[in-house]
Amino acid sequence: MGSVKTQTAKLTPPLHILVLVAGTTDPINADDIGKRAHSYDSEYMYWDNDFTKQIKEFCNEYKNLKLFPFHGWTGDNSIKNREVAGAYLVNRLCGAEGQKAFYEESYQNKKIIFHLLGHSHGGNVINEMTKQMDKLGDKWPETWKVKSITYLSTPFFNKIHQVKVTDKTFHKDVEILSLFNDYDLTQRMLADFSMEPLAGAIHSIDTKYLFKAIESLNKAIKDTPFENLEEWHVGFSVKSTVQKSSVMSHDNGLELYKKTQVILKKFNAVLFQILEIIKTLNTKFVFQVDKKILDKDGKALDNKRQMLSDDVYKEFQQIFKGLQDDVNIVTKQLNDTVRDNNNEKFSKITYLDTLFKSRNFIIHVNNLLDINAKTLTSVHTPSIWTLLVQILKENINDFDNTYQKPEDGKQFKGINIKINDSVDVTERDLYNGSQGSENYKKFVKYIEDIETEYDSNPSEKNLLDLLFTLIAQDSSAYALIKEITSYGNMLDNIEYVATGELDTQLKQIRHTLENLEVVFDSRRFSTSLPRKSRQRGPTLYYDSLEDEKHTFSKEDIIKNNDTNSHNDVMKRGSLMYLLQESHSTSRRILHTEVKEFLIRLGAKK
């Protein structure tokens, strides 16, 4: 027979407690713990005002249902932090392992039914809670049972954060409910990667100066009259042919020389900014580690690291400084040629010979951008693409391919627990139904195919494929890439008079730029636009995920009840919208399905 207290508890109607567990606030671990939305000691309410108001009203309406919204954690995207967060919350509830019990001691012998509700990685913190409940043994009260778990946009893993279901800690009628949104790119892609801490370094990287330098370089290139290399003269022969001259007029030649010097100055500015960024990536930085996070030996974790190793840094420092040296040589030669010209015509061949006096200049530029559009490999290394791969590889802590619904994967296989059909809230996303959303379907399938392949056979090609695909969907980045690849057009004038080795090298650069354009164009997803009956002409394509044309009715907006400020400033369908807003559709309000689920499992008026 059990104790008198236990028998008394069995006769008392249970108290239902709804525990809210917040999700990841910083998917790429870019912020210090102290700056995150809810560290262990923060009072910040993670949940939206509408959700908070509705969940409080709901709990107040049901006399046997109490709300526990007080749990916080670092909220970063690391396995260790989620494990610690789950254990900490369990210890906090029952007073185990040195923690003070949140509920007074008399609750230890009361019959309590727990309903656990987590958004995003908060759901995986809940999974870690189930492990700690089992691990505590008798320290977890015998009369406390988990009767429901509600997952809102939680990424479900194949290997990590597995659920531990036992008769001791779980109610015999326990059920699981999950909400998902097809446009949720965090659940479907980003959450697959658990990242090393980047705080302390990533905010030191100021790319605005680099983009300003690139913009200035683009303007200088557009302002340069390369068409002066195409000057014509009439040949008075029997056939009266019009021929290209091998020289430029003094004024046209001088203009071309001066503008070319501006290009080289701007190009050197770009190289300087890239070197500064690479230097920052290589610099050791200190990041905050929560005092509750310990290593396997129970010691504080090392809080120093680099985003880019010394060996890789030295390789890229060498090639970029080599390019700077090439530019300086060419600039001096251009100055000398202008200085020595006594109002004479300028030779086109001399211009080209001067511009590419250092043959290494062309070789280095080509090697830096070199890529095979099919294999995504570079014949020449290092290239800018191998740098990007190294940054990714050195900062990914773990990869575990996720899935949207608990009933589809391995996380709940073999567990005797009722899993309800997951609730699809895709149509409640204001992005749904836009022209861009049609492109999204093809885009996300391509992304998930990459990750499936990476899961079974991780390679640099997979990582580059993923990175290129994401960059191609960002309108600003894609426009910049198109600007760079358009430089190949200006080679038409130069190639006309180039011969020998120089002609070969120029053709190589043109080929590299063409490959680069194919890489990004082939990953920019488009949809043919509907055409009116009897409409003629070529098929039109909409080549963006972003919502440019679709408008929402007042009824749509009221139905979604979306008061999140981000939704007003983010372009719907942008990567940030898909990663943040679509990931939050499930938690913006207390959805009807969640309320009905809790009522069915015991909430009583």
C-alpha positions as CSV (number, residue, x, y, z in Angstrom):
1,M,0.0,0.0,0.0
2,G,1.1,3.5,-0.7
3,S,1.4,6.2,2.0
4,V,-1.6,8.0,3.4
5,K,-0.5,11.2,1.6
6,T,-0.4,9.4,-1.7
7,Q,-3.8,7.8,-1.2
8,T,-5.3,11.2,-0.3
9,A,-3.8,12.7,-3.4
10,K,-5.5,10.0,-5.5
11,L,-8.9,11.1,-4.2
12,T,-8.3,14.8,-4.8
13,P,-9.2,16.3,-8.2
14,P,-6.0,17.0,-10.0
15,L,-4.7,20.5,-10.6
16,H,-3.7,21.1,-14.3
17,I,-0.7,23.3,-14.9
18,L,0.2,24.7,-18.3
19,V,3.9,25.2,-18.7
20,L,5.1,27.6,-21.4
21,V,8.6,27.1,-22.8
22,A,10.0,29.8,-25.1
23,G,11.9,29.0,-28.3
24,T,15.2,30.0,-29.8
25,T,15.7,33.7,-30.0
26,D,19.0,33.6,-31.8
27,P,19.3,30.9,-34.5
28,I,22.8,31.7,-35.5
29,N,24.2,32.4,-32.0
30,A,25.1,36.0,-32.9
31,D,24.2,37.8,-29.7
32,D,25.8,37.6,-26.3
33,I,23.7,35.7,-23.7
34,G,23.1,38.9,-21.8
35,K,21.6,40.6,-24.8
36,R,19.3,37.7,-25.7
37,A,15.5,38.1,-25.3
38,H,15.3,35.7,-22.3
39,S,18.3,34.4,-20.5
40,Y,17.9,32.3,-17.4
41,D,17.4,35.3,-15.2
42,S,15.4,37.5,-17.5
43,E,11.8,38.6,-17.0
44,Y,11.3,39.2,-20.7
45,M,8.1,37.7,-22.0
46,Y,8.9,35.8,-25.1
47,W,5.3,35.4,-26.2
48,D,3.3,38.0,-28.2
49,N,0.9,40.3,-26.4
50,D,-2.1,38.7,-28.2
51,F,-1.0,35.2,-27.2
52,T,-0.2,36.2,-23.6
53,K,-3.5,37.9,-23.2
54,Q,-5.5,35.0,-24.7
55,I,-3.6,32.3,-22.8
56,K,-4.2,34.1,-19.5
57,E,-7.9,34.6,-20.3
58,F,-8.2,30.9,-21.2
59,C,-6.5,29.7,-18.0
60,N,-8.6,32.1,-15.9
61,E,-11.8,30.7,-17.5
62,Y,-11.0,27.1,-16.4
63,K,-10.8,26.9,-12.6
64,N,-8.5,23.8,-12.5
65,L,-5.9,25.2,-15.0
66,K,-3.0,27.3,-13.8
67,L,-0.3,29.0,-16.0
68,F,3.4,28.6,-15.5
69,P,5.1,31.2,-17.8
70,F,8.2,31.9,-15.8
71,H,10.8,29.7,-17.4
72,G,13.6,31.3,-19.4
73,W,16.9,30.1,-20.9
74,T,19.7,31.4,-23.1
75,G,17.6,30.7,-26.2
76,D,20.5,30.0,-28.5
77,N,20.9,27.4,-31.1
78,S,23.1,24.8,-29.3
79,I,22.4,21.3,-28.2
80,K,24.1,21.8,-24.8
81,N,22.0,24.8,-23.9
82,R,18.7,23.0,-24.7
83,E,19.8,20.1,-22.6
84,V,20.6,22.3,-19.6
85,A,17.4,24.3,-20.1
86,G,15.2,21.2,-19.9
87,A,16.9,19.8,-16.8
88,Y,16.9,23.2,-15.1
89,L,13.1,23.7,-15.6
90,V,12.3,20.2,-14.1
91,N,14.6,20.9,-11.2
92,R,13.0,24.3,-10.7
93,L,9.5,22.8,-10.6
94,C,10.2,20.1,-8.1
95,G,13.1,21.5,-6.1
96,A,15.7,19.0,-7.2
97,E,19.5,19.3,-7.5
98,G,19.8,22.4,-5.4
99,Q,17.0,24.4,-7.0
100,K,14.3,25.9,-4.9
101,A,10.9,24.4,-5.8
102,F,8.7,26.9,-7.5
103,Y,5.6,25.5,-5.8
104,E,5.4,25.2,-2.1
105,E,6.2,21.8,-0.5
106,S,2.6,20.8,-0.2
107,Y,2.4,20.5,-3.9
108,Q,4.8,17.6,-3.8
109,N,1.9,15.3,-2.7
110,K,-0.9,16.8,-4.8
111,K,-2.1,15.2,-7.9
112,I,-0.9,17.5,-10.7
113,I,-1.3,17.1,-14.4
114,F,1.2,19.0,-16.6
115,H,0.5,20.3,-20.0
116,L,3.8,21.3,-21.7
117,L,3.7,23.8,-24.6
118,G,6.8,25.0,-26.4
119,H,7.5,27.1,-29.5
120,S,10.4,26.3,-31.8
121,H,13.3,24.8,-29.9
122,G,11.2,25.2,-26.8
123,G,9.7,21.9,-27.9
124,N,13.1,20.3,-27.8
125,V,13.7,21.8,-24.3
126,I,10.5,20.0,-23.4
127,N,12.0,16.7,-24.7
128,E,15.0,17.3,-22.5
129,M,12.6,17.8,-19.6
130,T,11.2,14.3,-20.1
131,K,14.7,12.9,-19.7
132,Q,15.3,14.8,-16.5
133,M,12.0,13.7,-15.0
134,D,13.0,10.1,-15.6
135,K,16.6,10.7,-14.4
136,L,15.4,12.2,-11.0
137,G,13.6,9.0,-10.0
138,D,11.8,9.5,-6.7
139,K,12.8,13.2,-6.7
140,W,10.1,13.7,-9.3
141,P,6.8,13.4,-7.3
142,E,4.9,10.2,-8.0
143,T,1.6,12.1,-8.3
144,W,2.9,14.5,-11.0
145,K,2.1,13.3,-14.6
146,V,2.5,14.8,-18.0
147,K,-0.7,14.5,-20.0
148,S,0.0,16.6,-23.1
149,I,2.8,18.2,-25.1
150,T,2.0,20.9,-27.6
151,Y,4.7,21.7,-30.1
152,L,4.4,25.0,-32.0
153,S,6.8,25.1,-35.0
154,T,9.2,22.7,-33.3
155,P,11.9,21.2,-35.5
156,F,11.9,17.5,-34.9
157,F,15.2,15.7,-35.0
158,N,16.2,12.2,-36.0
159,K,19.1,11.8,-33.5
160,I,19.2,14.5,-30.8
161,H,16.6,15.6,-28.2
162,Q,14.7,12.3,-28.1
163,V,11.7,12.0,-25.9
164,K,11.7,9.8,-22.8
165,V,8.2,8.4,-22.0
166,T,7.7,6.3,-18.9
167,D,4.6,5.3,-16.9
168,K,6.1,7.0,-13.9
169,T,6.2,10.5,-15.4
170,F,3.5,10.3,-18.1
171,H,-0.2,10.0,-17.8
172,K,-1.7,6.9,-19.3
173,D,-3.8,9.0,-21.7
174,V,-1.0,11.4,-22.7
175,E,-1.4,13.0,-26.2
176,I,0.8,15.1,-28.5
177,L,-0.3,18.0,-30.7
178,S,1.8,19.9,-33.2
179,L,1.3,23.0,-35.3
180,F,3.4,23.7,-38.4
181,N,3.6,26.1,-41.3
182,D,5.0,25.1,-44.7
183,Y,6.6,28.5,-45.1
184,D,8.6,28.1,-41.9
185,L,12.1,28.1,-43.2
186,T,13.6,27.9,-39.7
187,Q,11.9,24.6,-38.9
188,R,12.5,23.2,-42.4
189,M,16.1,24.2,-42.9
190,L,17.9,26.5,-40.4
191,A,17.2,24.4,-37.3
192,D,19.1,21.4,-38.9
193,F,22.3,23.2,-38.0
194,S,23.3,23.7,-34.4
195,M,25.9,26.5,-34.4
196,E,29.1,27.3,-32.5
197,P,28.9,30.6,-30.6
198,L,29.4,33.6,-33.0
199,A,28.7,36.3,-30.4
200,G,31.7,38.6,-30.0
201,A,32.8,38.3,-33.6
202,I,29.9,38.6,-35.9
203,H,29.0,42.1,-34.7
204,S,32.5,43.2,-35.3
205,I,32.1,42.5,-39.0
206,D,30.8,45.7,-40.5
207,T,29.9,44.9,-44.1
208,K,28.5,48.3,-44.9
209,Y,31.9,49.6,-45.9
210,L,32.5,46.7,-48.2
211,F,29.1,47.2,-49.9
212,K,29.8,50.9,-50.2
213,A,33.2,50.1,-51.8
214,I,31.6,47.6,-54.2
215,E,28.9,50.2,-55.1
216,S,31.7,52.8,-55.8
217,L,33.6,50.3,-57.9
218,N,30.5,49.5,-60.0
219,K,29.9,53.2,-60.6
220,A,33.5,53.6,-61.7
221,I,33.3,50.7,-64.1
222,K,30.1,52.1,-65.6
223,D,31.7,55.5,-66.0
224,T,34.7,54.2,-67.9
225,P,34.5,54.6,-71.7
226,F,35.7,51.1,-72.8
227,E,33.9,51.9,-76.1
228,N,36.9,54.1,-76.9
229,L,38.7,50.9,-77.8
230,E,36.3,50.6,-80.8
231,E,37.2,53.8,-82.6
232,W,36.7,53.5,-86.3
233,H,38.4,55.0,-89.3
234,V,37.5,54.8,-93.0
235,G,40.0,52.9,-95.2
236,F,40.2,54.4,-98.7
237,S,40.7,51.3,-100.8
238,V,39.0,49.8,-103.8
239,K,36.4,48.2,-101.5
240,S,36.2,51.3,-99.3
241,T,36.0,49.2,-96.2
242,V,35.5,50.7,-92.7
243,Q,38.2,49.4,-90.4
244,K,38.9,49.6,-86.7
245,S,41.9,51.7,-85.8
246,S,44.7,50.4,-83.6
247,V,44.9,53.8,-81.9
248,M,42.7,56.1,-79.9
249,S,42.6,59.9,-80.1
250,H,44.5,61.6,-77.4
251,D,41.4,62.9,-75.6
252,N,39.7,59.5,-75.8
253,G,42.8,57.6,-74.7
254,L,43.5,60.0,-71.9
255,E,39.9,59.7,-70.6
256,L,40.1,55.9,-70.7
257,Y,43.4,55.9,-68.8
258,K,42.2,58.3,-66.1
259,K,38.9,56.4,-65.6
260,T,40.8,53.1,-65.5
261,Q,43.0,54.4,-62.7
262,V,39.8,55.3,-60.7
263,I,38.6,51.7,-61.2
264,L,41.9,50.3,-59.8
265,K,41.7,52.7,-56.8
266,K,38.2,51.5,-56.1
267,F,39.1,47.9,-56.6
268,N,41.9,48.3,-54.1
269,A,39.4,49.7,-51.6
270,V,37.2,46.6,-52.0
271,L,40.3,44.4,-51.4
272,F,41.1,46.3,-48.3
273,Q,37.6,45.9,-46.9
274,I,37.7,42.1,-47.6
275,L,41.0,41.8,-45.9
276,E,39.6,43.6,-42.8
277,I,36.6,41.2,-42.7
278,I,38.9,38.1,-43.0
279,K,41.1,39.5,-40.3
280,T,38.1,39.9,-38.0
281,L,37.0,36.3,-38.8
282,N,40.5,35.1,-37.8
283,T,40.7,37.2,-34.5
284,K,40.1,35.2,-31.3
285,F,37.1,36.5,-29.5
286,V,35.5,36.0,-26.1
287,F,31.9,35.0,-25.9
288,Q,29.7,34.6,-22.8
289,V,28.9,31.2,-21.4
290,D,26.0,30.8,-19.0
291,K,27.3,29.7,-15.6
292,K,25.0,26.6,-15.8
293,I,26.8,25.3,-18.9
294,L,29.6,23.0,-18.0
295,D,31.8,20.5,-19.9
296,K,31.8,16.7,-19.4
297,D,34.2,17.2,-16.4
298,G,31.9,19.7,-14.7
299,K,34.2,22.6,-15.5
300,A,33.3,25.9,-17.1
301,L,33.4,25.9,-20.9
302,D,36.2,27.6,-22.8
303,N,34.9,30.9,-24.0
304,K,37.5,31.7,-26.7
305,R,37.4,30.8,-30.3
306,Q,37.9,31.9,-33.9
307,M,35.5,31.9,-36.8
308,L,38.4,31.2,-39.2
309,S,41.5,29.2,-38.5
310,D,45.0,30.6,-38.9
311,D,45.9,28.4,-41.8
312,V,43.0,29.4,-43.9
313,Y,43.4,33.0,-43.0
314,K,47.0,33.0,-44.2
315,E,46.0,31.5,-47.5
316,F,43.5,34.2,-48.2
317,Q,45.6,37.0,-46.8
318,Q,48.3,36.0,-49.3
319,I,46.0,36.0,-52.4
320,F,44.3,39.3,-51.5
321,K,47.6,41.0,-50.8
322,G,48.9,39.6,-54.0
323,L,46.0,41.2,-55.8
324,Q,46.8,44.5,-54.2
325,D,50.4,44.3,-55.3
326,D,49.2,43.6,-58.9
327,V,46.9,46.6,-58.8
328,N,49.8,48.9,-57.6
329,I,52.0,47.7,-60.4
330,V,49.4,48.3,-63.0
331,T,48.5,51.7,-61.6
332,K,52.1,52.9,-61.7
333,Q,52.4,51.7,-65.3
334,L,49.3,53.6,-66.3
335,N,50.6,56.8,-64.7
336,D,53.9,56.4,-66.5
337,T,52.3,56.0,-69.8
338,V,50.1,59.1,-69.4
339,R,53.1,61.1,-68.2
340,D,55.2,60.1,-71.2
341,N,52.5,60.8,-73.7
342,N,53.1,64.2,-75.5
343,N,49.6,64.9,-76.8
344,E,50.0,61.8,-79.1
345,K,47.4,59.2,-79.9
346,F,47.2,56.3,-77.5
347,S,47.8,52.7,-78.7
348,K,45.1,50.3,-77.8
349,I,47.6,47.4,-77.6
350,T,49.8,49.5,-75.3
351,Y,46.7,50.2,-73.1
352,L,45.9,46.6,-72.7
353,D,49.6,45.7,-72.2
354,T,49.8,48.3,-69.5
355,L,46.5,47.4,-67.9
356,F,47.6,43.7,-67.6
357,K,51.3,44.3,-67.4
358,S,51.3,42.0,-64.4
359,R,49.9,38.8,-65.9
360,N,49.3,37.6,-62.3
361,F,46.6,40.2,-61.9
362,I,44.3,38.4,-64.4
363,I,45.3,35.0,-63.0
364,H,44.6,36.0,-59.4
365,V,41.2,37.6,-60.2
366,N,40.2,34.5,-62.1
367,N,41.4,32.1,-59.4
368,L,39.5,34.1,-56.8
369,L,36.1,33.7,-58.6
370,D,36.7,30.4,-60.3
371,I,33.9,27.9,-60.1
372,N,32.5,25.0,-62.1
373,A,28.7,25.6,-62.5
374,K,28.0,21.9,-62.4
375,T,30.3,20.5,-59.7
376,L,30.6,23.7,-57.7
377,T,34.3,23.1,-57.4
378,S,37.2,25.4,-58.2
379,V,40.2,24.2,-60.2
380,H,42.2,26.9,-58.4
381,T,42.3,27.1,-54.6
382,P,41.9,29.0,-52.5
383,S,38.9,30.7,-54.1
384,I,36.3,33.0,-52.5
385,W,34.0,29.9,-52.4
386,T,36.4,27.7,-50.5
387,L,36.7,30.5,-47.9
388,L,32.9,30.5,-47.5
389,V,32.9,26.7,-47.1
390,Q,35.6,26.9,-44.4
391,I,33.7,29.5,-42.5
392,L,30.6,27.2,-42.5
393,K,32.5,24.1,-41.6
394,E,34.3,25.7,-38.7
395,N,31.2,27.1,-37.2
396,I,28.7,24.2,-37.6
397,N,28.6,22.3,-34.3
398,D,26.2,19.6,-35.4
399,F,23.8,18.7,-38.3
400,D,20.7,16.6,-37.8
401,N,18.1,16.7,-40.5
402,T,14.7,17.9,-39.1
403,Y,11.1,17.2,-40.1
404,Q,7.9,19.1,-39.6
405,K,5.6,16.7,-37.9
406,P,6.3,14.3,-35.0
407,E,4.4,11.5,-36.7
408,D,6.8,11.5,-39.7
409,G,10.2,10.9,-38.1
410,K,12.2,8.8,-35.7
411,Q,11.8,10.9,-32.6
412,F,8.6,9.2,-31.5
413,K,9.0,5.8,-33.1
414,G,8.3,2.9,-30.7
415,I,6.8,5.2,-28.1
416,N,3.4,4.3,-26.7
417,I,1.8,7.7,-26.9
418,K,-1.0,9.1,-28.9
419,I,0.2,11.6,-31.6
420,N,-2.7,13.6,-33.1
421,D,-2.6,14.7,-36.7
422,S,-0.5,17.8,-36.9
423,V,-2.3,21.1,-37.5
424,D,-1.4,22.9,-40.7
425,V,-1.4,26.7,-40.1
426,T,0.1,27.5,-43.5
427,E,-3.1,29.3,-44.7
428,R,-2.9,31.6,-41.6
429,D,0.4,33.0,-42.9
430,L,-0.3,36.3,-44.7
431,Y,2.2,35.2,-47.3
432,N,0.0,32.3,-48.4
433,G,-1.5,32.7,-51.9
434,S,0.9,35.2,-53.2
435,Q,2.7,34.8,-56.5
436,G,6.0,34.4,-54.7
437,S,4.6,31.5,-52.6
438,E,4.4,29.4,-55.7
439,N,8.1,29.9,-56.2
440,Y,8.7,29.0,-52.6
441,K,7.3,25.5,-53.0
442,K,10.0,24.7,-55.6
443,F,12.7,26.5,-53.6
444,V,12.0,24.7,-50.3
445,K,11.9,21.3,-52.1
446,Y,15.3,22.0,-53.6
447,I,16.7,23.1,-50.2
448,E,15.4,19.9,-48.5
449,D,16.8,17.7,-51.2
450,I,20.2,19.3,-50.5
451,E,19.9,18.6,-46.8
452,T,18.8,15.0,-47.4
453,E,21.9,14.5,-49.5
454,Y,24.1,16.3,-46.9
455,D,22.7,14.1,-44.2
456,S,23.9,10.9,-45.9
457,N,27.0,12.3,-47.6
458,P,28.2,15.6,-46.2
459,S,30.4,17.5,-48.7
460,E,31.6,20.9,-49.6
461,K,29.4,20.8,-52.6
462,N,26.2,20.4,-50.5
463,L,27.2,23.4,-48.3
464,L,27.9,25.6,-51.3
465,D,24.7,24.5,-53.0
466,L,22.7,25.4,-49.9
467,L,24.5,28.8,-49.6
468,F,24.2,29.7,-53.2
469,T,20.5,28.8,-53.2
470,L,19.8,31.1,-50.2
471,I,21.9,34.0,-51.6
472,A,20.0,33.7,-54.9
473,Q,16.7,34.3,-53.1
474,D,17.9,37.5,-51.5
475,S,17.0,40.3,-54.0
476,S,19.8,42.6,-52.9
477,A,22.5,39.9,-53.0
478,Y,21.2,38.6,-56.3
479,A,21.3,42.1,-57.8
480,L,24.9,42.5,-56.7
481,I,25.9,39.1,-58.2
482,K,24.2,40.1,-61.5
483,E,26.2,43.4,-61.4
484,I,29.5,41.5,-61.0
485,T,28.7,38.9,-63.7
486,S,27.8,41.8,-66.1
487,Y,31.4,42.8,-66.1
488,G,31.9,40.1,-68.7
489,N,30.1,42.3,-71.2
490,M,32.8,45.0,-71.1
491,L,35.4,42.4,-72.2
492,D,33.9,42.5,-75.7
493,N,35.8,45.7,-76.4
494,I,39.0,44.5,-74.8
495,E,39.0,41.0,-76.3
496,Y,38.7,42.5,-79.8
497,V,42.3,43.8,-79.7
498,A,43.8,41.3,-77.2
499,T,46.0,38.6,-78.6
500,G,48.0,35.6,-77.4
501,E,48.2,34.8,-73.7
502,L,46.2,37.9,-72.7
503,D,43.4,36.9,-75.0
504,T,43.4,33.4,-73.4
505,Q,43.2,34.8,-69.9
506,L,40.4,37.2,-70.7
507,K,38.4,34.4,-72.2
508,Q,39.0,32.4,-68.9
509,I,37.6,35.3,-66.9
510,R,34.6,35.6,-69.2
511,H,34.0,31.9,-68.7
512,T,34.3,32.2,-64.9
513,L,31.8,35.1,-64.9
514,E,29.4,33.1,-67.1
515,N,29.7,30.1,-64.8
516,L,29.0,32.3,-61.8
517,E,25.9,33.7,-63.5
518,V,24.6,30.2,-64.2
519,V,25.2,29.2,-60.6
520,F,22.9,31.9,-59.2
521,D,20.4,32.1,-62.1
522,S,19.7,28.4,-61.9
523,R,18.9,28.7,-58.2
524,R,16.6,31.7,-58.6
525,F,13.2,30.1,-58.6
526,S,10.5,31.4,-61.0
527,T,6.9,30.7,-61.9
528,S,5.1,31.4,-65.2
529,L,2.5,34.0,-64.7
530,P,-1.1,33.3,-65.6
531,R,-2.1,34.8,-68.9
532,K,-5.4,36.1,-70.1
533,S,-7.2,34.1,-72.8
534,R,-6.1,35.0,-76.3
535,Q,-3.0,36.8,-74.9
536,R,0.0,36.4,-77.2
537,G,3.6,36.8,-76.7
538,P,6.4,35.1,-74.8
539,T,5.6,33.3,-71.5
540,L,6.1,35.7,-68.5
541,Y,7.9,34.6,-65.4
542,Y,7.9,35.8,-61.8
543,D,11.4,35.2,-60.5
544,S,11.2,36.0,-56.8
545,L,9.9,34.5,-53.5
546,E,9.0,37.9,-52.4
547,D,5.4,39.1,-52.4
548,E,5.4,41.9,-55.0
549,K,1.9,41.8,-56.4
550,H,-0.4,40.0,-54.0
551,T,-2.6,42.2,-51.8
552,F,-4.5,41.1,-48.8
553,S,-8.1,42.0,-48.0
554,K,-9.2,43.5,-44.7
555,E,-10.9,40.1,-44.0
556,D,-7.6,38.3,-44.5
557,I,-5.8,40.6,-42.0
558,I,-8.6,40.4,-39.4
559,K,-8.7,36.6,-39.7
560,N,-5.0,36.3,-39.1
561,N,-5.0,38.8,-36.3
562,D,-1.4,39.5,-37.0
563,T,-0.2,42.5,-34.9
564,N,3.5,41.6,-35.0
565,S,5.5,44.7,-35.9
566,H,8.0,42.7,-38.0
567,N,5.3,41.8,-40.5
568,D,4.9,45.5,-41.3
569,V,8.6,46.1,-42.1
570,M,9.7,42.8,-43.6
571,K,8.8,42.1,-47.2
572,R,6.7,39.0,-47.2
573,G,8.6,36.1,-48.8
574,S,12.0,37.6,-48.0
575,L,14.4,35.2,-46.3
576,M,14.1,37.0,-43.0
577,Y,10.3,36.9,-43.2
578,L,10.4,33.1,-43.8
579,L,12.9,32.5,-41.0
580,Q,11.2,34.7,-38.4
581,E,7.6,35.6,-39.2
582,S,6.5,32.3,-40.8
583,H,8.3,30.5,-38.0
584,S,6.1,32.5,-35.5
585,T,2.7,32.1,-37.2
586,S,1.9,29.3,-34.7
587,R,2.6,31.5,-31.6
588,R,1.2,34.9,-32.6
589,I,-2.2,33.9,-31.1
590,L,-3.6,31.0,-29.1
591,H,-5.0,29.0,-31.9
592,T,-8.4,27.3,-31.5
593,E,-7.0,23.9,-32.1
594,V,-4.7,24.3,-29.1
595,K,-7.5,25.5,-26.8
596,E,-9.8,22.6,-27.9
597,F,-6.9,20.1,-27.3
598,L,-6.4,21.4,-23.7
599,I,-10.1,21.3,-23.0
600,R,-10.4,17.8,-24.2
601,L,-7.5,16.7,-22.0
602,G,-8.9,18.0,-18.7
603,A,-9.4,21.8,-18.5
604,K,-12.7,22.3,-16.7
605,K,-14.8,25.4,-15.9
